[in-house]
Amino acid sequence: MQETLPFVIVQLPSCGVDIAGGDAWPRIREAQSRAAELPDTAVTCNLDLGETNDLHPLDKKTIAYRASLAIRGMIYGEDLNWKAPQVHGWIQQGNQIILQFNTGSQKGLETVDGKNPGEFELAGVDQKFHQAYAAVRGNEVRITCPEVNEPCRVRYAWSAAPCRGLLCDKSGLSAGP
């Protein structure tokens, strides 16, 4: 008799065709991410594999590979890096937010396209988000925004089709929104 039923969720990729409009895609991705809090559940991030004109990415091989890593690590207990980089702490330092990431491999963060991290937004007490500048230093991302003097909220990749400077670890696993 099997006591548990492991489950791998393949998170929605970036998609330029936003049928629902507004922030429906980011909210669905957020709900998918929260499912990882359930026992025997993993979520793979695939933001970097999306298409501008189709919800179904052409690169299914990489999506399947990420799901297989999750299965091998979560179910079979193999010693491999299968979890996407995740925020494990943050610090507000003056007018900047510093996000601290766990990358599994501890080799640091980079971006998929080799450019500065994009897709970050900061909000102050007024709760209005503004596009922010971000820089990677090891396992940290430092985020600032000239329009926000006292940042209290940060979000990343909060759109249907985030694509600029998406974060990943050195093995290529993408950080989720």
Summary of the structure (lengths in Angstrom):
residues: 177
radius of gyration: 16.5
end to end distance: 36.9
largest distance: 58.4
contacts: 539
relative contact order: 0.20
helix: 17%
strand: 30%
